[in-house]
Amino acid sequence: MSTLVVDGLRKRYRDHEAVAGISFEVRPGTIFALLGPNGAGKTTTLEILEGFRHRDGGRVEVLGRDPSGRGNRRWLRERVGLVLQDIAVEPYLTVRETITRSAGYYPRPRDVDETIALVGLGGKQNDKVRNLSGGQKRRLDMALGVIGNPELLFLDEPTTGFDPTARRAAWEVVRNLCDTGTTVMLTTHYMEEAQTLADDIVVLAAGKIVAQGTPETIGGRDTAQAQIRFTLPDGVEVADLPIVPSETDQRSVTFEVDDVTAVLHKLTGWALTRDTVLPGLAVHRPSLEDVYLSLTGDDAGRPDPEARSRSRRRKDRRTA
């Protein structure tokens, strides 16, 4: 059974169709990234999946149940974790007190000490929340999301405000969760984060899916032409090269190629026979960010008519 099923999902706000009939499935134990610019329909889709907003059409299943069904809400709350962009917690409680209190809301919570260690807050368990740094508060958010030992975890921009070291440590936490069987639904504006973590990706723009696939194949990344670049060696002119470049810029040359291996072999073989090097030699394929921008560039930065503060509307999910 798929952890999440979305089939023909639709949601309209007056004359604006925020979600226009999208469909996808999320496999158990995987990390699924839902990407898109402001106004793409990402927030609305997540809120419908989380049970905080009703849909206008289509079918949605979360762990085999309809999240909008009144009889399913408590059942799902016990099995689904949320890491929102901003979670309101009592600033005068300690880290341990905050996590322990949250553990009491679940029938089968994780061990508190294990959770503190998992998110990298060891040594901070007796510090008050108000004294934590921004990155440490985000780790606490992660702890509150996983303390219930969820089967499904929604991660909304989980590493915002992290430095590179802290971000990579958080990625390791997410991987460890998946290793124990948790399915993760990730939203992020860091394309490197999606590239590193996701097993599958959907890109939304204007309420529709514009691309779907793995990080390696989405948007035709695996079949797109590659670029080979280098600077002409001293004493070498463009006409001396064994292959005509696609582009020249002063002494820099670029080759747009389908068969990287064959072209590199020809260029490097030519350089070796001349006992020279190709300065700055590099091979570049379209990155996930390149593909994302090409797919969503016209929508980037649009205001999001569906979005209010997710944290304000939901506050603490356990009191909803």
NORRA-V287592 format. One record per backbone hydrogen bond with DSSP energy under -0.5 kcal/mol. NH is the residue of the N-H (numbers start at 1). CO is the residue of the C=O. If there is no record, write none. Layout:
# NORRA-V287592
nh:NH co:CO
nh:NH co:CO
This chain:
# NORRA-V287592
nh:3 co:26
nh:4 co:26
nh:5 co:61
nh:6 co:24
nh:7 co:59
nh:9 co:22
nh:10 co:57
nh:11 co:19
nh:13 co:16
nh:14 co:12
nh:16 co:13
nh:17 co:15
nh:18 co:11
nh:18 co:16
nh:19 co:11
nh:20 co:207
nh:21 co:9
nh:21 co:19
nh:22 co:9
nh:24 co:6
nh:26 co:4
nh:30 co:27
nh:32 co:30
nh:32 co:184
nh:33 co:200
nh:34 co:32
nh:34 co:186
nh:35 co:33
nh:35 co:202
nh:37 co:204
nh:40 co:37
nh:45 co:41
nh:46 co:42
nh:47 co:43
nh:48 co:44
nh:49 co:45
nh:50 co:46
nh:51 co:48
nh:52 co:47
nh:53 co:47
nh:56 co:10
nh:57 co:10
nh:59 co:7
nh:61 co:5
nh:62 co:65
nh:63 co:3
nh:65 co:62
nh:67 co:65
nh:69 co:66
nh:72 co:69
nh:73 co:69
nh:73 co:70
nh:76 co:72
nh:77 co:73
nh:78 co:74
nh:79 co:76
nh:80 co:76
nh:81 co:152
nh:83 co:154
nh:89 co:87
nh:91 co:89
nh:93 co:90
nh:95 co:124
nh:95 co:127
nh:96 co:125
nh:98 co:94
nh:99 co:95
nh:100 co:96
nh:101 co:97
nh:102 co:98
nh:103 co:99
nh:104 co:100
nh:104 co:101
nh:105 co:102
nh:106 co:103
nh:109 co:106
nh:110 co:147
nh:115 co:111
nh:116 co:112
nh:117 co:113
nh:118 co:114
nh:119 co:115
nh:120 co:117
nh:121 co:116
nh:124 co:121
nh:127 co:124
nh:129 co:93
nh:130 co:91
nh:131 co:128
nh:132 co:129
nh:137 co:133
nh:138 co:134
nh:139 co:135
nh:140 co:136
nh:141 co:137
nh:142 co:138
nh:143 co:139
nh:144 co:140
nh:145 co:141
nh:146 co:142
nh:147 co:143
nh:149 co:146
nh:151 co:79
nh:152 co:79
nh:153 co:183
nh:154 co:81
nh:155 co:153
nh:155 co:185
nh:156 co:83
nh:156 co:154
nh:157 co:155
nh:157 co:187
nh:160 co:157
nh:162 co:159
nh:167 co:163
nh:168 co:164
nh:169 co:165
nh:170 co:166
nh:171 co:167
nh:172 co:168
nh:173 co:169
nh:174 co:170
nh:175 co:171
nh:176 co:172
nh:177 co:173
nh:178 co:174
nh:179 co:175
nh:180 co:176
nh:180 co:177
nh:181 co:178
nh:182 co:177
nh:183 co:151
nh:184 co:30
nh:185 co:153
nh:186 co:32
nh:186 co:184
nh:187 co:155
nh:191 co:189
nh:194 co:190
nh:195 co:191
nh:196 co:192
nh:197 co:193
nh:198 co:194
nh:199 co:31
nh:200 co:31
nh:201 co:213
nh:202 co:33
nh:203 co:211
nh:204 co:35
nh:204 co:202
nh:205 co:208
nh:207 co:40
nh:208 co:205
nh:210 co:203
nh:210 co:208
nh:211 co:203
nh:213 co:201
nh:217 co:214
nh:218 co:214
nh:220 co:217
nh:221 co:218
nh:223 co:220
nh:224 co:220
nh:226 co:257
nh:227 co:284
nh:228 co:255
nh:229 co:227
nh:229 co:282
nh:230 co:253
nh:231 co:279
nh:232 co:251
nh:236 co:233
nh:240 co:237
nh:241 co:237
nh:241 co:238
nh:246 co:254
nh:247 co:254
nh:249 co:252
nh:252 co:249
nh:253 co:230
nh:254 co:247
nh:255 co:228
nh:257 co:226
nh:257 co:255
nh:260 co:258
nh:263 co:259
nh:264 co:260
nh:265 co:261
nh:266 co:262
nh:267 co:263
nh:268 co:264
nh:269 co:265
nh:270 co:266
nh:271 co:267
nh:272 co:268
nh:273 co:269
nh:274 co:270
nh:275 co:272
nh:276 co:271
nh:279 co:231
nh:279 co:277
nh:281 co:278
nh:282 co:229
nh:284 co:227
nh:291 co:287
nh:292 co:288
nh:293 co:289
nh:294 co:290
nh:295 co:291
nh:296 co:292
nh:297 co:293
nh:299 co:296
nh:300 co:296
nh:302 co:299
nh:305 co:303
nh:307 co:304
nh:310 co:308
nh:313 co:309
nh:314 co:310
nh:315 co:311
nh:317 co:315
nh:319 co:316
nh:320 co:317
